[in-house]
């Protein structure tokens, strides 16, 4: 059972980096061609109506005069040395040249914003976001698995401003932004992309890509940049599980294998499987969580937890189950895994 995250868990989205698929040079060329086309329309129209345009200097309208008049009237309102005097020339200047002048200025201003102000603002915004990123979760890959992971984090009350999604597909980046998390378009196998996502201050890395080789490279890069960060990764081929651990992953999940095991259990243990599904999502009635114990819980048995049903104690490398009654007494520094009801 899944539940959509509440809008109360959402905050302003942000993009760390965005690499346009249209190169700057191509975009400038397109805009230049549009300006050239508009100027050509104005030039042809002025040449046709040249008999109705007066040159106060020598009274003769040459092609150079028409070209000059077109340039100054499409970029400014003119200097008054050449003016339209006939009704047709004035009409053309009013209904054609004036809109062209406005369009050209909008193109110039839009270019200035896109290539100067916007890029500068995005760099400043990126620095501001990076400065605030600490203890966040990075999700590499926003396919089906990555999206489910983000939704589950949000359903568990995770602040969206503390989730950073890295994805190469622009459409999937936009899908991530729809969840109000921070998203960036880039290749997570690249060290610079992981550094931009502040891997050095992140709390956890979740890797869910469509290719095991890409996931392994991400794990290797992340482990190189942050030796202590917990890394969880999904694999598609069972043979690659050991490879992920060797690359530095702390936890490896094989969705296909896990799905097959649950599928097999469902044939004779439907109720148990339904409860297992309930445990794994924040949209059910109960949730399985781990936490550090409180000081007032030291010395008490695992079964006496008031926050939920304790099922396991993690003590360093040792794990103690709830059935080990003699050993299941809480000590300072223990981590407990418990089943809690969802209010």
VEXGU-283730 format. One record per residue (C-alpha): residue number from 1; x, y, z. Coordinates in nm, 4 decimals, decimal comma. Layout:
nr=NUM x=X y=Y z=Z
...
***
This chain:
nr=1 x=0,0000 y=0,0000 z=0,0000
nr=2 x=0,1452 y=0,3347 z=-0,1080
nr=3 x=0,0434 y=0,6800 z=0,0005
nr=4 x=0,1247 y=1,0033 z=-0,1756
nr=5 x=0,3356 y=1,2388 z=0,0337
nr=6 x=0,1537 y=1,5297 z=0,1850
nr=7 x=0,2058 y=1,8826 z=0,0544
nr=8 x=0,3074 y=1,9796 z=0,4059
nr=9 x=0,6290 y=1,7883 z=0,3446
nr=10 x=0,7163 y=1,9927 z=0,0355
nr=11 x=0,9334 y=2,3000 z=-0,0015
nr=12 x=1,0833 y=2,5099 z=-0,2793
nr=13 x=1,2631 y=2,3056 z=-0,5471
nr=14 x=1,6055 y=2,3914 z=-0,6813
nr=15 x=1,8353 y=2,2845 z=-0,9597
nr=16 x=2,2063 y=2,2582 z=-0,8825
nr=17 x=2,3228 y=2,2286 z=-1,2417
nr=18 x=2,1455 y=2,2194 z=-1,5744
nr=19 x=2,3240 y=2,1368 z=-1,8968
nr=20 x=2,1194 y=2,2477 z=-2,1967
nr=21 x=2,0834 y=2,0054 z=-2,4864
nr=22 x=2,0930 y=2,3072 z=-2,7223
nr=23 x=2,4469 y=2,4461 z=-2,7234
nr=24 x=2,4931 y=2,8160 z=-2,6563
nr=25 x=2,6411 y=2,8697 z=-3,0029
nr=26 x=2,3428 y=2,7038 z=-3,1704
nr=27 x=2,0975 y=2,9052 z=-2,9636
nr=28 x=2,2757 y=3,2302 z=-3,0524
nr=29 x=2,2744 y=3,1337 z=-3,4208
nr=30 x=1,8989 y=3,0698 z=-3,4125
nr=31 x=1,8350 y=3,4079 z=-3,2501
nr=32 x=2,0666 y=3,5823 z=-3,4969
nr=33 x=1,8794 y=3,4256 z=-3,7890
nr=34 x=1,5472 y=3,5445 z=-3,6453
nr=35 x=1,6832 y=3,9003 z=-3,6105
nr=36 x=1,8229 y=3,8838 z=-3,9654
nr=37 x=1,4839 y=3,7692 z=-4,0950
nr=38 x=1,3004 y=4,0523 z=-3,9194
nr=39 x=1,5501 y=4,3100 z=-4,0477
nr=40 x=1,5121 y=4,1703 z=-4,3998
nr=41 x=1,1332 y=4,2150 z=-4,3823
nr=42 x=1,1761 y=4,5761 z=-4,2694
nr=43 x=1,4421 y=4,6414 z=-4,5358
nr=44 x=1,2309 y=4,5029 z=-4,8202
nr=45 x=0,9257 y=4,6985 z=-4,7033
nr=46 x=1,1210 y=5,0239 z=-4,6746
nr=47 x=1,2733 y=4,9690 z=-5,0198
nr=48 x=0,9266 y=4,9209 z=-5,1689
nr=49 x=0,8058 y=5,2405 z=-4,9981
nr=50 x=1,1262 y=5,4391 z=-5,0614
nr=51 x=0,9393 y=5,7001 z=-5,2682
nr=52 x=0,7467 y=5,7901 z=-4,9528
nr=53 x=1,0607 y=5,8291 z=-4,7402
nr=54 x=1,2503 y=6,1607 z=-4,7438
nr=55 x=1,6237 y=6,2055 z=-4,7003
nr=56 x=1,6730 y=6,5573 z=-4,5592
nr=57 x=2,0399 y=6,5492 z=-4,6593
nr=58 x=2,0234 y=6,5190 z=-5,0389
nr=59 x=1,6642 y=6,4167 z=-5,1110
nr=60 x=1,7715 y=6,0922 z=-5,2813
nr=61 x=1,6927 y=5,7508 z=-5,1271
nr=62 x=1,9665 y=5,5092 z=-5,2313
nr=63 x=1,9875 y=5,1463 z=-5,1199
nr=64 x=2,2446 y=5,2507 z=-4,8601
nr=65 x=2,0007 y=5,5151 z=-4,7308
nr=66 x=1,7238 y=5,2529 z=-4,7046
nr=67 x=1,9595 y=5,0132 z=-4,5255
nr=68 x=2,0639 y=5,2884 z=-4,2830
nr=69 x=1,7021 y=5,3940 z=-4,2238
nr=70 x=1,6005 y=5,0316 z=-4,1591
nr=71 x=1,8845 y=4,9825 z=-3,9088
nr=72 x=1,8162 y=5,2953 z=-3,7041
nr=73 x=1,4372 y=5,2574 z=-3,7010
nr=74 x=1,4406 y=4,8888 z=-3,5979
nr=75 x=1,6890 y=4,9489 z=-3,3147
nr=76 x=1,5797 y=5,3015 z=-3,2123
nr=77 x=1,3138 y=5,5503 z=-3,3229
nr=78 x=1,5552 y=5,7094 z=-3,5724
nr=79 x=1,7497 y=6,0354 z=-3,5812
nr=80 x=1,5172 y=6,2460 z=-3,7953
nr=81 x=1,7539 y=6,2797 z=-4,0924
nr=82 x=1,5454 y=6,0299 z=-4,2899
nr=83 x=1,1705 y=6,0227 z=-4,2254
nr=84 x=0,8603 y=5,8607 z=-4,3793
nr=85 x=0,6380 y=6,1249 z=-4,5377
nr=86 x=0,3784 y=5,9314 z=-4,7399
nr=87 x=0,0781 y=5,7649 z=-4,5816
nr=88 x=0,1835 y=5,4208 z=-4,7032
nr=89 x=0,5384 y=5,4574 z=-4,5666
nr=90 x=0,4102 y=5,5770 z=-4,2304
nr=91 x=0,1533 y=5,2967 z=-4,2193
nr=92 x=0,4254 y=5,0383 z=-4,2902
nr=93 x=0,6478 y=5,1894 z=-4,0210
nr=94 x=0,3607 y=5,1807 z=-3,7713
nr=95 x=0,2185 y=4,8325 z=-3,8261
nr=96 x=0,5332 y=4,6450 z=-3,9362
nr=97 x=0,8545 y=4,8201 z=-3,8315
nr=98 x=0,7381 y=4,9090 z=-3,4814
nr=99 x=0,6446 y=4,5457 z=-3,3890
nr=100 x=0,9740 y=4,4276 z=-3,5452
nr=101 x=1,1602 y=4,6793 z=-3,3283
nr=102 x=0,9858 y=4,5416 z=-3,0173
nr=103 x=1,0586 y=4,1783 z=-3,1130
nr=104 x=1,4260 y=4,2540 z=-3,1764
nr=105 x=1,4621 y=4,4243 z=-2,8391
nr=106 x=1,2896 y=4,1305 z=-2,6698
nr=107 x=1,5353 y=3,8936 z=-2,8405
nr=108 x=1,8304 y=4,1081 z=-2,7280
nr=109 x=1,7014 y=4,1289 z=-2,3706
nr=110 x=1,6160 y=3,7576 z=-2,3658
nr=111 x=1,9661 y=3,6715 z=-2,4869
nr=112 x=2,1214 y=3,8926 z=-2,2225
nr=113 x=1,9094 y=3,7271 z=-1,9535
nr=114 x=1,9718 y=3,3716 z=-2,0756
nr=115 x=2,3453 y=3,3939 z=-2,1302
nr=116 x=2,4414 y=3,6431 z=-1,8609
nr=117 x=2,1887 y=3,7029 z=-1,5845
nr=118 x=2,0338 y=3,3525 z=-1,5743
nr=119 x=2,3670 y=3,1694 z=-1,5803
nr=120 x=2,5063 y=3,4024 z=-1,3150
nr=121 x=2,1961 y=3,3580 z=-1,0995
nr=122 x=2,2045 y=2,9780 z=-1,1337
nr=123 x=2,5690 y=2,9744 z=-1,0251
nr=124 x=2,4883 y=3,1923 z=-0,7240
nr=125 x=2,1824 y=2,9798 z=-0,6429
nr=126 x=2,3873 y=2,6616 z=-0,6706
nr=127 x=2,6438 y=2,7981 z=-0,4256
nr=128 x=2,3659 y=2,8947 z=-0,1846
nr=129 x=2,2093 y=2,5483 z=-0,2033
nr=130 x=2,5436 y=2,3721 z=-0,1661
nr=131 x=2,6241 y=2,5811 z=0,1402
nr=132 x=2,3074 y=2,4534 z=0,3117
nr=133 x=2,3472 y=2,0882 z=0,2103
nr=134 x=2,4553 y=1,8778 z=0,5043
nr=135 x=2,3204 y=1,5460 z=0,6275
nr=136 x=2,1178 y=1,5041 z=0,3085
nr=137 x=2,0352 y=1,1923 z=0,1073
nr=138 x=2,1557 y=1,1600 z=-0,2518
nr=139 x=1,9524 y=0,9450 z=-0,4912
nr=140 x=2,1451 y=0,8508 z=-0,8052
nr=141 x=1,8957 y=0,7545 z=-1,0731
nr=142 x=1,5282 y=0,8503 z=-1,0877
nr=143 x=1,3769 y=0,5549 z=-1,2672
nr=144 x=1,1038 y=0,3457 z=-1,1072
nr=145 x=1,3230 y=0,2387 z=-0,8145
nr=146 x=1,4631 y=0,5848 z=-0,7496
nr=147 x=1,1215 y=0,7483 z=-0,7630
nr=148 x=0,9747 y=0,4952 z=-0,5196
nr=149 x=1,2714 y=0,5563 z=-0,2881
nr=150 x=1,2157 y=0,9336 z=-0,2957
nr=151 x=0,8431 y=0,8953 z=-0,2329
nr=152 x=0,9135 y=0,6657 z=0,0618
nr=153 x=1,1628 y=0,9137 z=0,2075
nr=154 x=0,9022 y=1,1892 z=0,1789
nr=155 x=0,6319 y=0,9693 z=0,3270
nr=156 x=0,8608 y=0,9100 z=0,6234
nr=157 x=0,8750 y=1,2848 z=0,6813
nr=158 x=1,2048 y=1,3580 z=0,5125
nr=159 x=1,2426 y=1,7262 z=0,4240
nr=160 x=1,2501 y=1,7496 z=0,0397
nr=161 x=1,5251 y=2,0116 z=0,0646
nr=162 x=1,7407 y=1,7342 z=0,2151
nr=163 x=1,7004 y=1,5029 z=-0,0862
nr=164 x=1,9208 y=1,5470 z=-0,3934
nr=165 x=1,8373 y=1,3520 z=-0,7095
nr=166 x=2,0991 y=1,3026 z=-0,9808
nr=167 x=1,9618 y=1,1955 z=-1,3177
nr=168 x=2,0860 y=1,2151 z=-1,6785
nr=169 x=1,7432 y=1,2169 z=-1,8431
nr=170 x=1,5975 y=1,5686 z=-1,8495
nr=171 x=1,2381 y=1,4405 z=-1,8396
nr=172 x=1,3150 y=1,2404 z=-1,5263
nr=173 x=1,4832 y=1,5475 z=-1,3734
nr=174 x=1,1583 y=1,7378 z=-1,4226
nr=175 x=0,9693 y=1,4452 z=-1,2678
nr=176 x=1,1963 y=1,4674 z=-0,9645
nr=177 x=1,1418 y=1,8430 z=-0,9372
nr=178 x=0,7678 y=1,7760 z=-0,9305
nr=179 x=0,8313 y=1,6096 z=-0,5933
nr=180 x=0,9877 y=1,9411 z=-0,4772
nr=181 x=1,3246 y=1,7832 z=-0,4073
nr=182 x=1,6564 y=1,9238 z=-0,5245
nr=183 x=1,7485 y=1,7766 z=-0,8626
nr=184 x=2,0404 y=1,8050 z=-1,0978
nr=185 x=2,0951 y=1,6875 z=-1,4528
nr=186 x=2,4230 y=1,4990 z=-1,4755
nr=187 x=2,6132 y=1,1718 z=-1,4738
nr=188 x=2,6607 y=1,0417 z=-1,1191
nr=189 x=2,9639 y=0,8377 z=-1,2284
nr=190 x=3,1455 y=1,1705 z=-1,2690
nr=191 x=3,3304 y=1,2892 z=-0,9591
nr=192 x=3,2483 y=1,6540 z=-1,0280
nr=193 x=2,8748 y=1,5783 z=-1,0337
nr=194 x=2,8959 y=1,3973 z=-0,6995
nr=195 x=3,1012 y=1,6834 z=-0,5575
nr=196 x=2,8372 y=1,9314 z=-0,6767
nr=197 x=2,5784 y=1,7236 z=-0,4895
nr=198 x=2,7988 y=1,7604 z=-0,1768
nr=199 x=2,8788 y=1,3911 z=-0,1382
nr=200 x=3,1301 y=1,4872 z=0,1311
nr=201 x=2,8565 y=1,6108 z=0,3672
nr=202 x=2,5783 y=1,3700 z=0,2663
nr=203 x=2,4190 y=1,1308 z=0,5139
nr=204 x=2,3486 y=0,8501 z=0,2651
nr=205 x=2,3682 y=0,7558 z=-0,1021
nr=206 x=2,0981 y=0,5482 z=-0,2730
nr=207 x=2,1933 y=0,4144 z=-0,6168
nr=208 x=1,9238 y=0,2884 z=-0,8521
nr=209 x=2,0236 y=0,2968 z=-1,2186
nr=210 x=1,9217 y=0,0813 z=-1,5142
nr=211 x=2,2716 y=-0,0665 z=-1,5543
nr=212 x=2,4827 y=-0,2533 z=-1,3007
nr=213 x=2,8114 y=-0,1311 z=-1,4499
nr=214 x=2,7012 y=0,2322 z=-1,4095
nr=215 x=2,5897 y=0,1631 z=-1,0518
nr=216 x=2,9287 y=0,0067 z=-0,9728
nr=217 x=3,1115 y=0,3138 z=-1,1080
nr=218 x=2,8907 y=0,5423 z=-0,8990
nr=219 x=2,9655 y=0,3386 z=-0,5869
nr=220 x=3,3406 y=0,3438 z=-0,6600
nr=221 x=3,3398 y=0,7209 z=-0,7196
nr=222 x=3,1309 y=0,7927 z=-0,4118
nr=223 x=3,3460 y=0,5715 z=-0,1886
nr=224 x=3,6572 y=0,7497 z=-0,3172
nr=225 x=3,5084 y=1,0898 z=-0,2306
nr=226 x=3,3548 y=0,9887 z=0,1027
nr=227 x=3,4945 y=0,6850 z=0,2819
nr=228 x=3,2271 y=0,6815 z=0,5519
nr=229 x=2,8989 y=0,7470 z=0,3707
nr=230 x=2,6481 y=0,4576 z=0,3835
nr=231 x=2,5795 y=0,3401 z=0,0284
nr=232 x=2,2802 y=0,1298 z=-0,0749
nr=233 x=2,2521 y=0,0049 z=-0,4324
nr=234 x=2,0160 y=-0,2061 z=-0,6409
nr=235 x=2,1415 y=-0,4676 z=-0,8874
nr=236 x=1,9720 y=-0,6463 z=-1,1738
nr=237 x=2,2011 y=-0,9489 z=-1,1984
nr=238 x=2,2639 y=-1,1644 z=-0,8932
nr=239 x=2,6235 y=-1,2214 z=-1,0053
nr=240 x=2,6933 y=-0,8501 z=-0,9551
nr=241 x=2,6021 y=-0,8395 z=-0,5862
nr=242 x=2,9556 y=-0,9264 z=-0,4729
nr=243 x=3,0909 y=-0,6730 z=-0,7207
nr=244 x=2,8900 y=-0,3972 z=-0,5533
nr=245 x=3,0191 y=-0,4935 z=-0,2101
nr=246 x=3,3742 y=-0,4941 z=-0,3440
nr=247 x=3,3154 y=-0,1476 z=-0,4917
nr=248 x=3,2241 y=-0,0204 z=-0,1463
nr=249 x=2,8477 y=-0,0615 z=-0,1078
nr=250 x=2,7144 y=-0,1224 z=0,2429
nr=251 x=2,3849 y=-0,2731 z=0,1344
nr=252 x=2,2922 y=-0,4402 z=-0,1957
nr=253 x=1,9347 y=-0,5144 z=-0,2999
nr=254 x=1,8318 y=-0,7379 z=-0,5867
nr=255 x=1,4711 y=-0,6326 z=-0,6611
nr=256 x=1,4163 y=-0,9219 z=-0,8989
nr=257 x=1,5436 y=-1,1814 z=-0,6540
nr=258 x=1,3593 y=-1,0228 z=-0,3624
nr=259 x=1,0412 y=-1,0015 z=-0,5664
nr=260 x=1,0699 y=-1,3679 z=-0,6611
nr=261 x=1,1168 y=-1,4715 z=-0,2987
nr=262 x=0,8135 y=-1,2736 z=-0,1879
nr=263 x=0,6162 y=-1,4141 z=-0,4790
nr=264 x=0,7007 y=-1,7680 z=-0,3709
nr=265 x=0,6050 y=-1,6972 z=-0,0071
nr=266 x=0,2714 y=-1,5505 z=-0,1149
nr=267 x=0,1515 y=-1,8890 z=-0,2390
nr=268 x=0,1161 y=-2,0323 z=0,1117
nr=269 x=0,1700 y=-1,7303 z=0,3405
nr=270 x=-0,0477 y=-1,4559 z=0,1980
nr=271 x=-0,1099 y=-1,2873 z=0,5333
nr=272 x=0,2615 y=-1,2875 z=0,6152
nr=273 x=0,3479 y=-1,1317 z=0,2783
nr=274 x=0,0792 y=-0,8648 z=0,3192
nr=275 x=0,2240 y=-0,7771 z=0,6592
nr=276 x=0,5731 y=-0,7664 z=0,5101
nr=277 x=0,4541 y=-0,5198 z=0,2452
nr=278 x=0,2914 y=-0,3149 z=0,5204
nr=279 x=0,6191 y=-0,3065 z=0,7151
nr=280 x=0,8273 y=-0,1725 z=0,4278
nr=281 x=0,6224 y=0,1372 z=0,3451
nr=282 x=0,5175 y=0,4440 z=0,5381
nr=283 x=0,1745 y=0,4188 z=0,3800
nr=284 x=0,0658 y=0,1191 z=0,5864
nr=285 x=-0,0403 y=0,0750 z=0,9474
nr=286 x=0,3039 y=-0,0157 z=1,0854
nr=287 x=0,6626 y=0,0592 z=0,9900
nr=288 x=0,9945 y=-0,1055 z=1,0675
nr=289 x=1,2597 y=0,1396 z=1,1831
nr=290 x=1,5967 y=0,1429 z=1,3547
nr=291 x=1,7106 y=0,4021 z=1,6072
nr=292 x=1,9649 y=0,4699 z=1,8784
nr=293 x=1,8389 y=0,3852 z=2,2241
nr=294 x=1,7686 y=0,6531 z=2,4837
nr=295 x=1,9635 y=0,6828 z=2,8070
nr=296 x=1,6614 y=0,5800 z=3,0144
nr=297 x=1,6371 y=0,2547 z=2,8147
nr=298 x=1,9855 y=0,1314 z=2,9109
nr=299 x=1,9581 y=-0,1866 z=3,1195
nr=300 x=1,6015 y=-0,2661 z=3,0132
nr=301 x=1,5024 y=-0,5744 z=2,8097
nr=302 x=1,4305 y=-0,5384 z=2,4384
nr=303 x=1,0676 y=-0,6483 z=2,4799
nr=304 x=0,9978 y=-0,3577 z=2,7174
nr=305 x=1,0317 y=-0,0813 z=2,4552
nr=306 x=0,7408 y=0,1614 z=2,4764
nr=307 x=0,7833 y=0,3057 z=2,1268
nr=308 x=0,7153 y=-0,0224 z=1,9496
nr=309 x=0,7873 y=-0,3935 z=1,9339
nr=310 x=1,1636 y=-0,4516 z=1,9520
nr=311 x=1,2823 y=-0,7293 z=1,7234
nr=312 x=1,6584 y=-0,6850 z=1,7147
nr=313 x=1,9543 y=-0,5218 z=1,8874
nr=314 x=2,2554 y=-0,4146 z=1,6798
nr=315 x=2,5651 y=-0,3991 z=1,8993
nr=316 x=2,8697 y=-0,3251 z=1,6869
nr=317 x=2,9037 y=-0,6229 z=1,4514
nr=318 x=2,6744 y=-0,8393 z=1,6660
nr=319 x=2,2980 y=-0,8715 z=1,6216
nr=320 x=2,0713 y=-1,0028 z=1,8969
nr=321 x=1,7181 y=-1,1218 z=1,8223
nr=322 x=1,4156 y=-1,0728 z=2,0476
nr=323 x=1,4036 y=-1,4478 z=2,1117
nr=324 x=1,7470 y=-1,4374 z=2,2787
nr=325 x=1,5921 y=-1,3298 z=2,6056
nr=326 x=1,9069 y=-1,3658 z=2,8182
nr=327 x=2,1150 y=-1,1462 z=2,5851
nr=328 x=1,8463 y=-0,9013 z=2,4714
nr=329 x=1,9173 y=-0,6395 z=2,7374
nr=330 x=1,9948 y=-0,2907 z=2,6124
nr=331 x=2,3384 y=-0,1410 z=2,6623
nr=332 x=2,4756 y=0,2063 z=2,5974
nr=333 x=2,5460 y=0,2575 z=2,2260
nr=334 x=2,2992 y=-0,0075 z=2,1091
nr=335 x=2,0801 y=0,0396 z=1,8032
nr=336 x=1,7380 y=-0,1233 z=1,8061
nr=337 x=1,5197 y=-0,2372 z=1,5173
nr=338 x=1,1540 y=-0,2154 z=1,6071
nr=339 x=0,8083 y=-0,2259 z=1,4574
nr=340 x=0,6164 y=0,0943 z=1,5274
nr=341 x=0,2518 y=0,1767 z=1,4617
nr=342 x=0,1901 y=0,4668 z=1,2264
nr=343 x=-0,0344 y=0,7265 z=1,3826
***
